[in-house]
């Protein structure tokens, strides 16, 4: 079992989107809708650049693709519009949308005394955890409402470890984005990458699904 390889760790920090639940399709649909409104050609390949990135930075990337300048107030309104569409889609989220192995892994970690934190750029993280029915597993939640600097800045993971009361070297992070991996490594933490090794260099371990952790 992969979890046996980090038995000496005390804390586990999870990214949210793409690790515990796949809401990436909802993000893409909302950004795509906004892009269409702004006459910007926005592809799935472009969307890869937004993974693990804050909402405002994602908007800035979108505007850069369209060579569009906007004031801070205009950016705020555009970001809120995108988020309102995204939140509409999230209303349909249920426990069935948890990615395979997520609940079993969280239950194993909790049962075996690990401290568990969420380290996500999402400002909707608490709402999503509630819809998934897994909020009670988390000792600490650090989301986009609590951080200033987006990944690859390590702020989100540093805050999570500090709130857990653990040294950074005793924390392992589950991530599915390159920015997230870089952030965790910058903080001096071990990383389990969920995805293709060729696309996610720098992690300590690689899995395709969380089911592999306990298999």
C-alpha positions, 0 to 999 in steps of 0.5 A: 500500500502506498500509505505505508511509504509515508507512515512516518508522516503526521499530516496529509494535505489534500488539494480538492478539485481533481483529487477528491472530486472532479469539478474541473468540468464545471469550471471549464464549462463556466470559463468557456461560457464567459470566454464565449461572451467575451469572444475569446477562443478557449479550449480544453488545452487552455483550461489546463493552465487554470488548474490549481490557480486562483479564480482571479489569476485564472480570469487574467489568463483568460483575458490574456488569451483574448488580448483584453484589458480590464479594470480591477472592478471589471475583473471582479464582476467577470469573476463573480459572473463565472463563479455564479454559473459554477455555483449553479452547477455545483447545486447538483453535487452529491456524495456520488461525485466523490472520486473512487477511493476518496472516502476509504482513504480519508477514513483510513487516515482518520482511523490511523491518527493522521491529521488531515487538511485541505489546501485548495485555491477554491473559494467554494471548498467548504460548500463542496465538502459539505455537498460531498459529505466529507467535511468532518474528516478535515481538521483544517481547511485552508481555501482561496478565502484564506490565502493571498498568493496562488500556487505555485506559491507554497502559502496554502500548504504552509498555512495548512501545516501551521494550523495542524501544528506540524513541521512541514517535513512531516506533511504529505500533499496530494495534488493533481497540478504542476503548480500544486506540486511545485508549491508543496515541494517549495514548502519542503513537503512530500507529494503524491501526484494524482495523474500522469508522471510525464505531465507532473514532474517533481512528485515523490510518488505517482498514482492514477487513482486514490484506490491505489493508496490502499490496494 
